[in-house]
Amino acid sequence: MKSFLRMGDAKCKSMQYSESIQYLKKANDLVNKCDLTYDYFNINFFLLLNYQELDLNTEANETWNKLLKISRKIQDPSIEFSMMQARALYYEKRRDYSNAIIYRKMITDFVEKLLKSNYPDTNRFELGLAYIQLSYVYLKDDKLKEAKFYFDQVPALVKGVPKEDHYLLDLQYLVKGMIYAENGQTIEANKWFDESLYLANERKYPATIAKVSEEKLHYGIDSKAERQKNLDIVKQTNQGKLNESGKYYISEFDKNKRENHAINTKFSKLIIFTSLLLFLIFFLLIMHRRNKKRIERRFEEIISTLQNKSEEKDIDLPQEVIKKNVSHTSRIMSVKTEKELLIKLQLFEKGTAYTSKNFTFSNFISLLETNSKYANYIIKEYRQKNFNDYLNDLRIKYIVEKLYNNPEYLNYKISYLADMSGFSSHSRFTQIFKKVVNISPSQFIHELSNKHKLN
């Protein structure tokens, strides 16, 4: 079991997330048989980190709920620490640094408290690591003064720790470079950025390599050639995550296919009959409500669409046909390029990157590995929308499906749903929801709640 856990951790650090998940699931199966609570927690903690990196929100939420149950059952400082760490990493992944600061500060306070109480296995080095991570999120939230206050205390806290044991030394160098960059000291900044890069390459930490490249681009302190190299690294990292997400979906599909194959013919017929019966009942309900108010009619149309989508049997991505009625003069790229770009668009739509509040057209171009002209063409030609309408449409469909497939979301506040789907405010979310769905989110939730009660 522990070998699977170590392999999962190693694959996660090298950004091979799909393989990491497979190793951790194997470890999880073994732990379930032995009822080892602490090991079960650690395995699911690493699973959560992988799911968050791949934006697998459903799997991440399920795993987070497992961790919550354990943390409530066992009052243990190490588990409490890991829960705060998971929340901090979640907000950092979403680039919500204001909330990340809250949890990083909770972690530093927690470690300081343990140090004062002489809790076993806690030392000043642990506090130094917490200060490094807190300094980083303060810098990302444009709070240089606070970042410098905590970072200035790090050297004394990590003094005497061997380089090979300081597993956040690459981040320490990165933060030092960022502070110099904020102060306009570009030579010193570049020096520490390069130190961080060297160490990250030595330790094979691609995530840190991407972070350093992003910061160099952000501060604009490198040459044109280096800038292109850093841009390529960021693009490769984003593409790598897309590839890992695709591998995960394929492995999950293969697993489900094997499981379905094991079901006997009699049970399969029963499932088909039950599905047809449910569909017939649903259809009769729609027919019965045809003369009701506009909101109820629109609600049933939405449910019908979701029901049809849930019954689709697609294995691979839907293969859209390249439009042949486009004239030679109006087509701006080769048919081959257009097809490749369309496949990337479909992969993008299967993910959840668009739910990030900070998601921009530049991010979209980077994920599709194309330019603005081609990106505008593909969404206008195949989605009949401009980028903003296309992005808003994806976000609303995402939250509608969440509400439909996960009844517990019906109890959440609309402001939380707005934040979850990437909108900046409650009012903006409501405005776009009504535009896309033709009823307000509160009306949709009310109708869907009534439907669940009836069923």
N, C-alpha and C positions, 0 to 999 in steps of 0.2 A: 504493500500500500504506500509506504513512504517513498519508494522508488518512483511510483507514478506521480506522487506529489512533487518530488524534486524535478522530474522531467517536465511536469506541467509548469512549474515556476520558471525553469530555464527557457522553455518555448515562449512563455509570456514575455520575458525580458528581451528575447530576440524578435518580438512582434509576430511570431508564428501562432496567432491566437487560435485558429481552428484546431491545430494539433494540440495545443495546450488544453483546450476544452475537452478533447477526447481523453487525454491522460488523466485529467482531474475527474472526469465522470467515472472512469474505471476505478480510481481511488475511492470515489464516493460510494460506488456499489459495494466495495469491500468493507468500508467503514460501516455502512448500514447493516451489514450482516453481523458485525462485531459490537455494535452499539458503543462506539468510541466518540463521545460527545465533542471533546476538544479537537480531535482530528477532523471530525465532521464539520466543525465550524471553520477550521483553517482551509479545508478544501473548498468549501462554498464561498469563503472570502476571496480566494484566488479565482474561482469561477466568476464571481461578481465583477472583478476587475477586467476579466476577458470580455464578458458580455458588454460592459460599459464601453470598452475600447471599440467594439464592433457595432455600437449603437443598437444592440439587441435588447430593446427596452422591456419587452414582455418577459424574456428570460431573466433580465437583470432584476425586475420587480419581484418575480417569484423567488429568486435567490435571496434578495434583500429581506423578504418576509420570513424566510427560513432563519436567517441570521438574527432577526429581531426576536423570534421565539426563543432561540437559544440564549440570547443576551438577557432576556427577561427571566428565564429559568435559572441561569447560573450567574450570580453576582461575582464576576471576576475582573480585576483591573485590566488584564491583558485583552480580554474580550471587549471590554468597554473602550479601550484604546483603539482596537481594530475597527470598531463601529464608527468612531469619530474619524479615523483615517479614511474609511470607505466613503463617508459623506464628503470629506474634503476633496478627495480624488474625483468624486462625481461632479462637484461644482467646477473644479479645475478643468475637467474634460469639456464641460459646457461653456468654458471661459466666463463663468459667473464668479469673478474673483471676490466680489463683495461678500457673498455667502461663503466662499472658500475661506476667507479670512476668519470668519466667525468660528469655523470648525478648527482651523489651524491654531487659533488663539486658545480654544478649548483644550487642544492637545498640549500646548505649552504649559497652560495652567495645571493641567492634569499631571504632567511629568514633574513640574515644580513641587506639587503637593506630595507626590510619591517620594521625591528626594528628601523633603522635610521630615517625612514619617519613616525614613530609612527602610523603605520597602525593598525586599530582596531583588537582586538582579537589575536594579535601577541605578544609573550612574550619570555623571555630568555629561558624558558623551551623548547619551540619549537626548538630553536637553539641548545640546549643541545641534543635533540633527533636526530637532523640532524647530529651533530658531532659524536654521537654514531654509526650511520649507516655508515657514511663516514669512521670512524676508522676501522670498520669491513671489508669493501671492501679493504681498504689499506692493512690490515693484510693478507687478502686472496690473494693479489697481491704481497706479500713479500715486503711490504714497511713499515717496522717497525717504522722507524724514523717519517714518516708522520703520521702514525696511532697514535703514542704516543703524537705527538704535539697537535692533536685535542682532543684526549681522556683526556689529562691532564686538559683541560678546562671544561670538563663535570661536575665534582662535584660542581663547583661554579654556573654553569648554572641551575642545577636541585635542588640546595639546597632549602630546605623548602617544596618541593613537597611531599605530602603524598604518601606512598608506593602504595596504591591502585589506585592512579591517574597516576602513572608512568608506562605507559603500555609497555615501552621498557626496564624495569629494568632487565628482564631476559637476554636481549641482552647485556645490559651494563655489567652485571656480566660475561657473556660469553667472551666479548672482553677483560675484565680485566684479566680473566684466560689465554686467548691467549697471551697477552702481557707478563705475567709472564712465560708462557711456552716458548716463543721465547727467553727469557733471561735465560732459563735453570733453573728457580726457580720452580721445579716440585711440591713441597709441597703447595706453595701459589697458583699455577695454579690449582691443584686439588681442593683446597678449594673453589675457585670461580667458577670452573666448577660445583661442587656439589651445590653451592648456586643457580646457574642458573637452574640446573636440578630440584631442590626442588621447585623453583618458577614456573617453566614451568609446573610441575606436578600439583601444587596447582591451577594454572590458566587454566589447561587443554589445553596446547599449544603443541601438538605433533610435530609440525614442529621444534620448539626450542629444544625439547628433542632429535630429530634426529640430529640437528646441533651440539649439545653438544657431542653426541655420536661419530659423525664423527670427531670432533676436538680431542677428547680423543684418538681415533684410529690414527689420523694423527700424534699426538705428541708422541704416544707410552708411556704414563706416567701412565698407569693403570696395574693392575695385569692381569694374564692370564684369570682368571674367569671373571673379569670385561670386559676384551677385547672381550671375547665371547659374553657377555651380550650386549655390545655396537654394536657388529657386527649383532647380532640378531635384535636389534632395527632398524638399518639401513635397513636390509633386509625386515623387516615387513613394514617399511615406504614405500619402493619401491614397495612392493607387494600391499600395500594398495592403492597406486596411480594407479597401474594396474587394481585393482578391481574396483576402482571408474570410471576409463575410460571405463571398460566393462559395468558398470551400465548405464553410460551415453549413450553408443551406443545402449543398449537394450531399454532404455526409448525413444530415438529418433526413433528407429525402430517401437516401438509400436505406437508412435504418427503418424508416416508416414503411418502405416498400417491403422489406424483409418481414416485418411484423405483420403487415396486411396479408402477405402470402401465406402465413401460418394459420390464418383464420379459416375454419372449415366452411364448406359450401353452405351448409344449413344456416349457420350464423350470418353469413354474407347475405343470403336471401332475406333473412329477417331484418337486417339493417336496411337493405334496399326497400323492402316493403314499408318499414317504419318511416323512412325518408319520404317516400311517395305519399304516405298517409299524412305526414306533417305538412308537406307541400300542398296537398289537397285542402287540408283544413285552413292553412294560411290563405290560399286562393279564395276559399269561400268567405273568409273573414273580410278580405279586401272587397269582394263583390257586395257583401252585406253593408259595408260602410261607404259605398260610392256616393250617396246623397248627403253625406255629412259635411261639416264645415271645411273651409279651405285648408286649415292647418292639419286636420286629421287626414285629408286626402293626400296632402304633400308628405306627411309623415309615413303613410303607407307606401308611397312611391320610394322613399328612401330605404325603408325596411326591405322592400322587394329587391332593390338593387344590391343591398348587402347580402341578402339571402342567395341571390344568384351568384355573387362573387364567392361566397363561402362554399358553393357546390362545384366550383370549377375544379377540374382535374389536371390542370397544367403541371407538367414536370419541369420543363425548362422555361426560360423567359419567353413571353409571347413574341413570335417572329412577325413583326409588322412588315408589310410589303412596301418596298421602296416605290414611291409614287412615280408612275410612268407618264403621267399627263403633264409633267413639268417640262416646259420647252427647253431646248438646248441652250438658249440664251439666258433663261432665268435660273437654271441650275448653276450654283456657284461652286460645286465640288464634284469630284468623281462619284459614280454610283458606289464604288467600293468604300470610299471614305464616308459617304452618307450612311451606308449600311453599318459600318463600324461605330459611327457616332450615335446612330439610333440604338444600337445594342447598349452602349454606355449610358444613354439616357434611360433605358429601361432598367438597368442595374441601379442607377441613381434613384429611380422611383421605388425600387424594392427596399431601399435602405431608409434611414431616418435622418440623414445629415441635414435635410432642409428644416428640421424642427429647432435648430440652433437659432437663438435670437440674433446672433451676429452673422448669420449666413448671408452672403452677398453674391452679386453676379460674378465677382472675381473668384469667389470660392467655387461657384458653379463651373466656371470656365476651367479652373484648376482640376476639378474632379473629372471633367470630361476630356481633359488634356487637349484642348482646342483653343481657338481664338474667339473673340466676341462676335465676329461676323458669322462664323459657322454656328455658334451657340444660339444666336438670335434666329438664324435661319431654321434650325432644326425644331425649336419649340414653336415657332410661328407656323411652319409648314405642317408639323405633325400633331401639335397640340392646339393650334389656332388661338394662341394667346401670346401676350408679351410676357416678359420674365416675371414681373411683379404679380400679375394675375395668375400665372402658372404656379408660382411659389405659394401664393395664398390658397389656391385650389388644392394643392397637395397637402398643405397643413390642415385644412378643414376636413378633407377626406380622411386624413390620418386620425383626427380626434373623433370623427363620427364613427369610424370603425372601432376605435378604442371603447367608446361608450356602448356600442352594440355588442362587442365580444366580451367585455369585462363589466358586468353589472355593478361591481363595487365602485366604479368611476362615477356612477350616477349620484353618489353621495358627496362628491368633491365640489368645492366652490368653483364657480365659473372662472374666477381669477386664476386659480391653479391650473385649470384646463387651458386657459389662454397662455400661461407661462410654459406649460408642458409642450404645446404645439408651436411655440416660437414667436408668439405675438408680444408686443411690447406693453400692451395695456388691455384691461378688461373691455373698454369701450371699442377699441380697434378690433378686437377679436369678435365682439358681438356684431359690429358693422359688417365685417367680411363674411361671417357665418351666415347672416341673413341674405347677403348678396349671392352666396354660392348655393345655399340650401333652400332659400325662400321662406324659412321660418327661423325664429330666434333660437339661440341655444337653450334658453330656459324652457321654451315651448317644446322643443325636441326632447329634452330630458324628462319633462312632465309626461309627455305621451309615451315615451319608452318605459318610464317607471310604471305607468298604468298597465302597459302591455305585459311587463314581467309579473305584475300582481295577478293579472288575468290568467297567465300561463301557469 
